[in-house]
């Protein structure tokens, strides 16, 4: 699945129209449509805006969903190293 399709999946999961979502991330409908139709790939500013509205950037960019158990284990290991 492409980055554009994953962005569209995020929009659908938020039960928003493309226009509503574009407004929520302060982007024009035309620019967002270019991303979801895979005519452009988002840069750092767009990715930051997606993150700010709750997107899992690892999933958006790489297509891999975070594993909460794995994340917790890594946090605990980091904490143990600090102590």
matplotlib code that plots the C-alpha trace (Angstrom):
import matplotlib.pyplot as plt

x = [0.0, 1.3, 1.9, -1.1, -3.4, -2.2, -2.9, -6.4, -6.8, -6.0, -8.6, -11.2, -10.4, -11.0, -14.4, -13.5, -13.7, -10.5, -11.4, -12.1, -8.8, -6.9, -8.3, -7.4, -3.7, -3.7, -3.2, -5.1, -7.4, -5.4, -2.1, -3.6, -5.3, -1.9, -0.5, -3.4, -3.4, 0.4, 1.3, 3.6, 5.2, 5.0, 8.0, 9.0, 6.5, 3.5, 4.7, 4.9, 1.4, 0.2, 1.9, 0.3, -3.2, -2.3, -0.8, 1.6, 4.4, 6.1, 2.9, 2.4, 6.0, 7.0, 3.7, 4.6, 2.3, 3.9, 3.7, 2.7, 4.3, 7.6, 7.5, 6.9, 9.7, 12.1, 11.1, 11.7, 15.1, 16.1, 14.9, 16.9, 20.0, 19.6, 19.4]
y = [0.0, 3.5, 6.4, 8.2, 5.2, 5.1, 8.9, 8.3, 5.4, 7.9, 10.4, 7.7, 6.4, 10.0, 10.0, 13.2, 14.3, 15.1, 18.8, 18.7, 16.9, 19.3, 22.2, 20.4, 20.3, 23.7, 22.5, 23.1, 20.4, 20.4, 19.7, 17.0, 15.4, 15.3, 13.3, 10.8, 10.3, 9.6, 12.5, 13.9, 12.5, 14.4, 16.2, 16.8, 19.7, 17.6, 14.6, 16.8, 18.0, 14.4, 13.4, 16.3, 15.0, 11.5, 9.7, 6.8, 8.1, 4.7, 3.3, 6.2, 6.1, 2.5, 0.6, -0.9, -0.5, -0.1, -3.0, -1.6, -4.5, -4.0, -0.3, -0.9, -3.4, -0.9, 1.9, -0.4, -1.5, 2.2, 3.0, 0.1, 1.3, 4.8, 3.4]
z = [0.0, -0.9, 1.4, -0.2, 0.5, 4.1, 4.5, 3.0, 5.5, 8.3, 7.0, 6.8, 10.3, 11.6, 9.7, 7.9, 4.3, 2.5, 2.6, 6.4, 7.0, 4.8, 6.9, 10.1, 9.1, 7.5, 3.9, 0.7, -0.6, -3.8, -2.1, 0.2, -2.9, -4.6, -1.6, -1.4, -5.2, -5.0, -7.3, -4.5, -1.4, 1.8, 3.2, 6.8, 7.3, 6.1, 8.1, 11.2, 10.7, 10.3, 13.5, 15.3, 14.4, 15.7, 12.7, 13.2, 11.0, 11.0, 9.4, 7.0, 5.7, 6.1, 6.2, 9.5, 12.5, 15.9, 18.2, 21.6, 23.5, 21.7, 22.4, 26.1, 26.3, 24.6, 27.0, 30.0, 28.7, 28.2, 31.7, 33.2, 31.3, 32.8, 36.3]

ax = plt.figure().add_subplot(projection="3d")
ax.plot(x, y, z, "-o")
ax.set_aspect("equal")
plt.show()
